[in-house]
Amino acid sequence: MPKVLEFGPYILFFWIGENGEPVHIHVAIKRPTEHATKIWLTASGGCILANNGSNIPKRDLSNIMELVALNHGYICQKWQETFQGDISFYC
């Protein structure tokens, strides 16, 4: 699974095989897991929590959401490089 960013003990990554979905990123502690937290990126440059499968504490999750929003353009660029297709957004 391609790692996109790191934040403390958390890794933010793409799950290969999801290129048909709108752009999103997964978050897990130290290594990718199947039930990782999922964050949708929005067309307006923000993000929306899809689920917190990694059970990340609220404070850390808030900081991660801010990190995702601040790196929206970078994440979208990496999505295009990884999946070689057009980007669509959840909303």
Order of alpha helices (4+ residues) and beta strands (2+ residues): beta-beta-beta-beta-beta-alpha-alpha
